[in-house]
Amino acid sequence: MRATGGGDAPESTVDALEEARRMDFRPGVNKFIMLFTDVSYKEFTRFEDVQSMGTVIEKLKEDRIVVSAIVPSGYQSVYKALYTETGGVYANITKAFSSELQALISNIVSVTHGDGIWIRLSNGMLKKLEGISNKEELLELASGEYLLIGDLFLKVFTVNFFGLKIKTFKEAFNKNAVDVRITPTSGYSGGMYTVDAIATIVTEQQVDKAVLLFRLLNGNWMQYNAALDSKFIMSEFNFELPEEYPDHLSDLFIGYRANLNILDSGLREFKVVLLDKYGNIIVESEVNKVKVESSIKWTGDISPLETVTGIKDFSIVQYADILTGKDIALFLRKDGDQFPIMVDSSKQRYKHEQKNYNFSFVSNDWDAVNKKPKYINGSYWISVHIVDESGKSLIKSDERKIKINNIWISEYYNSGQNKDIYEIKKRLNELGYFGQNNLPLTVNTIFDYNTSFAVSEFKRVNGLNDSGIFKGVVCDQTWNVLFSDSALKNDKSPAVGTGEWNFQSLGGRLRFLSAAELEKEISDAKKERRSLSPSAELTKRLNLINSRIAHDWVSNGVTKTRFAKRYLDQCAKNGITPPAAYNTEAKVINALTWDDKKIEKLYANSLKFQSLDIDPRLLLAIIIQEGTGSFNTNPEVRDSNGGHYIQPDFEKDLTAALDNQFLRKANAYRYYGEQFSEFVRGLKVSQPNLTGGQGNLYQFLNYATVAATVDLNTNEIIELKPHGYMQLMTVGGKMWRLFLVLW
């Protein structure tokens, strides 16, 4: 025999020993393992219940398996515990094997024969006869029909061998032992298995009960939850029993049976122990094994390590018949973790009569609370479990190793590297997809709202999913299309138009349209020869405002300063240090720029006013008229005319606008619009500088219109003031207030 290959020391010796231990040895024989190796060993194995050399040594000792180590002298100490604790010997693999073989033979002879007299039974087994010193004594004892020697109870009979009559022996039973049989010897998890034990006891100790022990994964033995049922089952063992027993042999035969529902798969090990009333062990059986396969089988072609991206479908067939099962689901265990966790989205109602199940695993599912993927990229073990009402796992399939490798890049999470964001923004600019401010993206490693906006536009134009958790997110499919030659360009930038505001009745709030949506609306309106929708008009005007917040522009040949800079300049002129959140142009631009989120907040906050038919779009009209991106409600920063100026804090700005324009001015217009209109027409004559407009809706809501002081008892206007606020009078000692809601 010649060995080749290798070179990958240390070797999987512990694995090999456990594999050999699990071989089907004939019952009642002496068991030996010869270990040949020239290097040290790895501790870990592929067996879940054997993780070290110490563990396998204990199992070998329990199974009474003798291991001899044939290794170089330099590794004798490495394997000393193995061969000494199991009763084996050491042999030097580098010496002449003929000389080393003698030590191995002597060890086998010593274990199997030792000193004394041995007999070979009719089944070929060798038995040592305790207390018999020579052959003559044996023949003298064997003069009758039965022979009782130590724990052996033998039947004596004669065979004819070519005319020669030879006396031989057949074991009737062991008179102080427990023999165990498990049926079936193999099957599926969740199936029923029967453990039969026959005890033949000749002892002064009284048998109190028999218990079934099974070995845990950690190597420890644990008692079955109840004592075995006792009944006479000798006939089921087909033992040939004598009709008459010798007078000195007690007639004590006890049969035990237990029906087990084995849920775990693998090589399960059992033994039966007889105890007296004090719990002392009288006798125990040898270890019995049953091979249990998982009743849940994977179907389809699944490689041992499969890379999973996006949604992956799995299918299984199950042979279990678990009446207590409630649900069946995928379970995921991160490599290195001990316990698997249920994949909630895969859970289905378990029906024991249903054989086939299909599961979809969303590997890129999003955790909205923690704003990150539910499953971070890495290696996992996936399995299918049947669980009971409490969620406890009853039966599980074999685990399959998978590797999750998703691309997920958004405002909140980056599965890759910062350079990926840089490449994304660069590519979006190349294809003509800009931010919500209609400006090219600043190419850096920051994934901001403008980047998310541009990604959404790209996905919409290219027919990719941008709904729900995937909105504005670069995932695998988006990445592949974005950096492919087939990516569609967005050559047309959104137009900034003019025109009157269209206040037609809408079923919902106005929206800030994406560049592609606006382009389509303009095209459709032209084809259908109709006016633009209110949302389109709003978007065009807000785009213009957003541009003037961040960039200088030319009007009638004069260059106008961008509003972000004007705000900081006015702060300086007023001797005010701007808040830290707005002390740079970039911060002010970010704060003032309008998008759909701001419109949604304006709409939602205006709903707290109830009972008056005033449309919240009037507030948007103010924004359009002011043109700065703000309602200009800042009392600390004044414009060149002394009026309130830009408020970059949107929350404060909106609150003040709702209070001033809705609760005060708009409410006055709501009830006294006719009088106000008459007053404004008079102002056109007396104060034309305050009423440069047409007295239209914008002018009504602008700061240059009037506010009213109203007596709420008589509903009469007491005073009208330009640049003023509506005063709520104290009448009869009570403060009367008006609260507005739009719908």
Stockholm file with secondary structure:
# STOCKHOLM 1.0

chainA/1-743         MRATGGGDAPESTVDALEEARRMDFRPGVNKFIMLFTDVSYKEFTRFEDVQSMGTVIEKLKEDRIVVSAIVPSGYQSVYKALYTETGGVYANITKAFSSELQALISNIVSVTHGDGIWIRLSNGMLKKLEGISNKEELLELASGEYLLIGDLFLKVFTVNFFGLKIKTFKEAFNKNAVDVRITPTSGYSGGMYTVDAIATIVTEQQVDKAVLLFRLLNGNWMQYNAALDSKFIMSEFNFELPEEYPDHLSDLFIGYRANLNILDSGLREFKVVLLDKYGNIIVESEVNKVKVESSIKWTGDISPLETVTGIKDFSIVQYADILTGKDIALFLRKDGDQFPIMVDSSKQRYKHEQKNYNFSFVSNDWDAVNKKPKYINGSYWISVHIVDESGKSLIKSDERKIKINNIWISEYYNSGQNKDIYEIKKRLNELGYFGQNNLPLTVNTIFDYNTSFAVSEFKRVNGLNDSGIFKGVVCDQTWNVLFSDSALKNDKSPAVGTGEWNFQSLGGRLRFLSAAELEKEISDAKKERRSLSPSAELTKRLNLINSRIAHDWVSNGVTKTRFAKRYLDQCAKNGITPPAAYNTEAKVINALTWDDKKIEKLYANSLKFQSLDIDPRLLLAIIIQEGTGSFNTNPEVRDSNGGHYIQPDFEKDLTAALDNQFLRKANAYRYYGEQFSEFVRGLKVSQPNLTGGQGNLYQFLNYATVAATVDLNTNEIIELKPHGYMQLMTVGGKMWRLFLVLW
#=GR chainA/1-743 SS CCCCCCCCCSBCHHHHHHHHHTSCCCTTCCEEEEEECSSCBCSCCSCTTCCSHHHHHHHHHHTTEEEEEEECGGGTTTTHHHHHHTTCCEEETTSCHHHHHHHHHHHHHHHHTCSSEEEEBTTSCEEEETTCCSHHHHHHHTTSSEEEETTEEEEEEEEEETTEEEEEEEEEEETTEEEEEEESSEEETTCEEEEEEEEECCSSSCCCEEEEEEECTTSCEEECSSCCEECCCGGGGTCCCCSSCCTTSCCCEEEEEEEEECCSCEEEEEEEEEECTTSCEEEECCCEEEEEECSEEEESCCCSEEEECSEEEEEEEECCCCTTCCEEEEEEEETTCSSCEECGGGCEECCTTCCEEEEEEETTCEETTTTEESSCSEEEEEEEEEECTTCCEEEECCCEEEEECCCEESSSCBSSCHHHHHHHHHHHHHHTCCCTTSSCCCCSSCCCHHHHHHHHHHHHHTTCCCSGGGTTCEEHHHHHHHTSTTCCCCCCCCCCCCCCCCCCCCSSCCCCCCHHHHHHHHHHHHHHTCCCCHHHHHHHHHHHHHHHHHSCEEETTEEECCHHHHHHHHHHHTTCCCCGGGSSHHHHHHHHCCCHHHHHHHHHHHTTSCSSCCCTHHHHHHHHHHCSSSCCCEEEEECTTSCEECCCCHHHHHHHHIIIIIIIIIHHHHHHHHHHHHHHHHHHHHCGGGCCSCSCHHHHHSTTSEEEEEETTTTEEEEEEETCCCEECEETTEECCCCCCCC
#=GC SS_cons         CCCCCCCCCSBCHHHHHHHHHTSCCCTTCCEEEEEECSSCBCSCCSCTTCCSHHHHHHHHHHTTEEEEEEECGGGTTTTHHHHHHTTCCEEETTSCHHHHHHHHHHHHHHHHTCSSEEEEBTTSCEEEETTCCSHHHHHHHTTSSEEEETTEEEEEEEEEETTEEEEEEEEEEETTEEEEEEESSEEETTCEEEEEEEEECCSSSCCCEEEEEEECTTSCEEECSSCCEECCCGGGGTCCCCSSCCTTSCCCEEEEEEEEECCSCEEEEEEEEEECTTSCEEEECCCEEEEEECSEEEESCCCSEEEECSEEEEEEEECCCCTTCCEEEEEEEETTCSSCEECGGGCEECCTTCCEEEEEEETTCEETTTTEESSCSEEEEEEEEEECTTCCEEEECCCEEEEECCCEESSSCBSSCHHHHHHHHHHHHHHTCCCTTSSCCCCSSCCCHHHHHHHHHHHHHTTCCCSGGGTTCEEHHHHHHHTSTTCCCCCCCCCCCCCCCCCCCCSSCCCCCCHHHHHHHHHHHHHHTCCCCHHHHHHHHHHHHHHHHHSCEEETTEEECCHHHHHHHHHHHTTCCCCGGGSSHHHHHHHHCCCHHHHHHHHHHHTTSCSSCCCTHHHHHHHHHHCSSSCCCEEEEECTTSCEECCCCHHHHHHHHIIIIIIIIIHHHHHHHHHHHHHHHHHHHHCGGGCCSCSCHHHHHSTTSEEEEEETTTTEEEEEEETCCCEECEETTEECCCCCCCC
//
